[in-house]
Amino acid sequence: MACGCRCQYHFLINVKLKYIAALLAISITLMSASLGAPSVSPLNMEYKVKAAFMYRFLFFSEWPAFAFSSSKQNLMFCVLGRRPAKHIFRTVEGRLIHGRELEFRWHEIGTPVDKLQRCHALFINSQKNSIIKSVLVSLKSAPVLTIGETKEFIHLGGIINFVRSGDAMQFEVNKDVADDVEIKLRSQMLRIASRIIEDENAK
């Protein structure tokens, strides 16, 4: 128990990609088992697990060539909203995704659209549908992998949304929106999504 949640998190990050389905299932068990640890709050542990999920989402997504200005440009992962999650997501900075270094940026609500459009992936850490809708509308034609955690996120135009089913953490995907902005989501991820919206139908 000496390394606690830190060891569990590094396990989630370092496991080979072919174990992604098992990884996502195991992460739920790790989260539940760790909630009682006095050094880690339930909210922090939840975001550690979400950060591990999102790190894998990036591996299983492919951006169009025009999303990058050069072959050496970093992959920009951004978080918009509440500051408490900032330090957790920063732990993945510097890792390689598809040969590109992962760069982290945190933005406050109200950040100009042109800055958000520079992100390749954006986690919208807000519960307010009015804010979420405004951001998603501003990014409608941009190749940004949008990720959220509210009931209406997918229907507001987001691509990936975290959902809770009891103690389990799952995610749903709006493939129609991903296709619209030319982001390809690999089958390895789609196979384990709890729900997929494709051709305007939920599967």
KEPAVO-895710 format. One record per residue (C-alpha): residue in three letters; x, y, z; residue number from 0. Coordinates in steps of 0.2 Angstrom, whole numbers, plus 5000, padded with zeros to 4 digits. Layout:
% KEPAVO-895710
ALA | X | Y | Z | NUM
...
% end
This chain:
% KEPAVO-895710
MET | 5000 | 5000 | 5000 | 0
ALA | 5015 | 5011 | 5001 | 1
CYS | 5013 | 5018 | 4983 | 2
GLY | 4994 | 5018 | 4984 | 3
CYS | 4985 | 5026 | 4970 | 4
ARG | 5001 | 5032 | 4961 | 5
CYS | 5006 | 5014 | 4957 | 6
GLN | 4988 | 5010 | 4951 | 7
TYR | 4988 | 5025 | 4939 | 8
HIS | 5005 | 5021 | 4932 | 9
PHE | 4999 | 5003 | 4929 | 10
LEU | 4985 | 5010 | 4919 | 11
ILE | 4996 | 5021 | 4908 | 12
ASN | 5010 | 5008 | 4905 | 13
VAL | 5000 | 4993 | 4900 | 14
LYS | 5001 | 4988 | 4882 | 15
LEU | 4987 | 4994 | 4870 | 16
LYS | 4981 | 4976 | 4866 | 17
TYR | 4975 | 4975 | 4884 | 18
ILE | 4964 | 4991 | 4882 | 19
ALA | 4947 | 4982 | 4886 | 20
ALA | 4954 | 4974 | 4901 | 21
LEU | 4962 | 4990 | 4906 | 22
LEU | 4946 | 5000 | 4906 | 23
ALA | 4937 | 4986 | 4916 | 24
ILE | 4951 | 4985 | 4929 | 25
SER | 4952 | 5004 | 4931 | 26
ILE | 4935 | 5003 | 4939 | 27
THR | 4940 | 4991 | 4952 | 28
LEU | 4955 | 5001 | 4956 | 29
MET | 4945 | 5017 | 4958 | 30
SER | 4933 | 5008 | 4969 | 31
ALA | 4946 | 5000 | 4980 | 32
SER | 4955 | 5016 | 4982 | 33
LEU | 4941 | 5028 | 4987 | 34
GLY | 4944 | 5023 | 5005 | 35
ALA | 4963 | 5028 | 5005 | 36
PRO | 4965 | 5043 | 5017 | 37
SER | 4978 | 5052 | 5006 | 38
VAL | 4967 | 5053 | 4990 | 39
SER | 4949 | 5061 | 4989 | 40
PRO | 4936 | 5052 | 4979 | 41
LEU | 4935 | 5066 | 4967 | 42
ASN | 4954 | 5066 | 4964 | 43
MET | 4954 | 5047 | 4961 | 44
GLU | 4939 | 5048 | 4949 | 45
TYR | 4949 | 5061 | 4939 | 46
LYS | 4965 | 5050 | 4939 | 47
VAL | 4955 | 5036 | 4931 | 48
LYS | 4947 | 5048 | 4919 | 49
ALA | 4965 | 5054 | 4914 | 50
ALA | 4970 | 5036 | 4911 | 51
PHE | 4955 | 5033 | 4900 | 52
MET | 4958 | 5049 | 4890 | 53
TYR | 4976 | 5045 | 4888 | 54
ARG | 4970 | 5029 | 4879 | 55
PHE | 4957 | 5038 | 4869 | 56
LEU | 4971 | 5048 | 4861 | 57
PHE | 4980 | 5032 | 4856 | 58
PHE | 4964 | 5026 | 4848 | 59
SER | 4960 | 5042 | 4838 | 60
GLU | 4968 | 5048 | 4822 | 61
TRP | 4968 | 5066 | 4816 | 62
PRO | 4968 | 5072 | 4798 | 63
ALA | 4984 | 5079 | 4792 | 64
PHE | 4978 | 5097 | 4791 | 65
ALA | 4976 | 5097 | 4810 | 66
PHE | 4995 | 5098 | 4811 | 67
SER | 5006 | 5112 | 4804 | 68
SER | 5021 | 5100 | 4803 | 69
SER | 5026 | 5082 | 4806 | 70
LYS | 5035 | 5088 | 4822 | 71
GLN | 5020 | 5098 | 4830 | 72
ASN | 5015 | 5092 | 4847 | 73
LEU | 4998 | 5084 | 4851 | 74
MET | 4989 | 5097 | 4861 | 75
PHE | 4978 | 5090 | 4875 | 76
CYS | 4968 | 5103 | 4884 | 77
VAL | 4957 | 5104 | 4899 | 78
LEU | 4944 | 5118 | 4900 | 79
GLY | 4936 | 5123 | 4917 | 80
ARG | 4938 | 5118 | 4935 | 81
ARG | 4956 | 5120 | 4941 | 82
PRO | 4956 | 5105 | 4953 | 83
ALA | 4958 | 5093 | 4939 | 84
LYS | 4973 | 5102 | 4932 | 85
HIS | 4987 | 5094 | 4941 | 86
ILE | 4980 | 5077 | 4938 | 87
PHE | 4980 | 5079 | 4919 | 88
ARG | 4997 | 5087 | 4918 | 89
THR | 5005 | 5070 | 4923 | 90
VAL | 5003 | 5063 | 4905 | 91
GLU | 5013 | 5078 | 4898 | 92
GLY | 5028 | 5074 | 4888 | 93
ARG | 5022 | 5056 | 4883 | 94
LEU | 5022 | 5051 | 4865 | 95
ILE | 5006 | 5048 | 4855 | 96
HIS | 5008 | 5043 | 4837 | 97
GLY | 5026 | 5049 | 4838 | 98
ARG | 5021 | 5066 | 4844 | 99
GLU | 5025 | 5073 | 4861 | 100
LEU | 5009 | 5076 | 4871 | 101
GLU | 5008 | 5094 | 4877 | 102
PHE | 4995 | 5100 | 4891 | 103
ARG | 4986 | 5116 | 4892 | 104
TRP | 4973 | 5121 | 4905 | 105
HIS | 4961 | 5135 | 4900 | 106
GLU | 4948 | 5145 | 4910 | 107
ILE | 4930 | 5146 | 4905 | 108
GLY | 4929 | 5161 | 4893 | 109
THR | 4945 | 5157 | 4884 | 110
PRO | 4945 | 5164 | 4866 | 111
VAL | 4939 | 5152 | 4853 | 112
ASP | 4955 | 5153 | 4843 | 113
LYS | 4965 | 5146 | 4857 | 114
LEU | 4953 | 5131 | 4860 | 115
GLN | 4954 | 5127 | 4841 | 116
ARG | 4973 | 5124 | 4843 | 117
CYS | 4969 | 5109 | 4854 | 118
HIS | 4968 | 5092 | 4847 | 119
ALA | 4959 | 5085 | 4862 | 120
LEU | 4948 | 5095 | 4874 | 121
PHE | 4941 | 5089 | 4890 | 122
ILE | 4927 | 5101 | 4895 | 123
ASN | 4927 | 5100 | 4914 | 124
SER | 4910 | 5109 | 4917 | 125
GLN | 4893 | 5104 | 4922 | 126
LYS | 4884 | 5119 | 4914 | 127
ASN | 4875 | 5114 | 4897 | 128
SER | 4875 | 5133 | 4892 | 129
ILE | 4894 | 5133 | 4893 | 130
ILE | 4896 | 5116 | 4885 | 131
LYS | 4885 | 5120 | 4870 | 132
SER | 4894 | 5137 | 4867 | 133
VAL | 4911 | 5129 | 4866 | 134
LEU | 4905 | 5114 | 4855 | 135
VAL | 4896 | 5126 | 4843 | 136
SER | 4912 | 5136 | 4842 | 137
LEU | 4922 | 5120 | 4838 | 138
LYS | 4910 | 5112 | 4826 | 139
SER | 4921 | 5112 | 4811 | 140
ALA | 4938 | 5110 | 4820 | 141
PRO | 4947 | 5093 | 4821 | 142
VAL | 4946 | 5093 | 4840 | 143
LEU | 4942 | 5077 | 4850 | 144
THR | 4929 | 5084 | 4863 | 145
ILE | 4927 | 5074 | 4879 | 146
GLY | 4914 | 5078 | 4893 | 147
GLU | 4906 | 5071 | 4908 | 148
THR | 4888 | 5077 | 4908 | 149
LYS | 4871 | 5068 | 4903 | 150
GLU | 4868 | 5079 | 4888 | 151
PHE | 4886 | 5081 | 4881 | 152
ILE | 4884 | 5069 | 4867 | 153
HIS | 4868 | 5076 | 4861 | 154
LEU | 4875 | 5094 | 4862 | 155
GLY | 4888 | 5089 | 4849 | 156
GLY | 4902 | 5081 | 4860 | 157
ILE | 4912 | 5066 | 4853 | 158
ILE | 4916 | 5056 | 4869 | 159
ASN | 4907 | 5057 | 4886 | 160
PHE | 4910 | 5048 | 4902 | 161
VAL | 4895 | 5040 | 4910 | 162
ARG | 4893 | 5032 | 4927 | 163
SER | 4883 | 5016 | 4929 | 164
GLY | 4883 | 5012 | 4948 | 165
ASP | 4901 | 5011 | 4953 | 166
ALA | 4907 | 5008 | 4935 | 167
MET | 4915 | 5021 | 4924 | 168
GLN | 4910 | 5019 | 4905 | 169
PHE | 4910 | 5030 | 4890 | 170
GLU | 4899 | 5034 | 4875 | 171
VAL | 4904 | 5040 | 4858 | 172
ASN | 4896 | 5051 | 4845 | 173
LYS | 4904 | 5044 | 4829 | 174
ASP | 4894 | 5055 | 4818 | 175
VAL | 4902 | 5071 | 4825 | 176
ALA | 4920 | 5063 | 4825 | 177
ASP | 4917 | 5059 | 4806 | 178
ASP | 4911 | 5077 | 4803 | 179
VAL | 4928 | 5084 | 4809 | 180
GLU | 4938 | 5070 | 4801 | 181
ILE | 4944 | 5061 | 4817 | 182
LYS | 4945 | 5043 | 4815 | 183
LEU | 4940 | 5032 | 4830 | 184
ARG | 4948 | 5015 | 4830 | 185
SER | 4938 | 5000 | 4832 | 186
GLN | 4947 | 4995 | 4847 | 187
MET | 4939 | 5009 | 4856 | 188
LEU | 4922 | 5008 | 4848 | 189
ARG | 4920 | 4990 | 4853 | 190
ILE | 4920 | 4994 | 4872 | 191
ALA | 4910 | 5010 | 4871 | 192
SER | 4894 | 5008 | 4881 | 193
ARG | 4884 | 5017 | 4867 | 194
ILE | 4888 | 5023 | 4850 | 195
ILE | 4879 | 5036 | 4840 | 196
GLU | 4881 | 5033 | 4822 | 197
ASP | 4870 | 5038 | 4807 | 198
GLU | 4860 | 5047 | 4820 | 199
ASN | 4855 | 5031 | 4829 | 200
ALA | 4861 | 5025 | 4846 | 201
LYS | 4868 | 5008 | 4846 | 202
% end
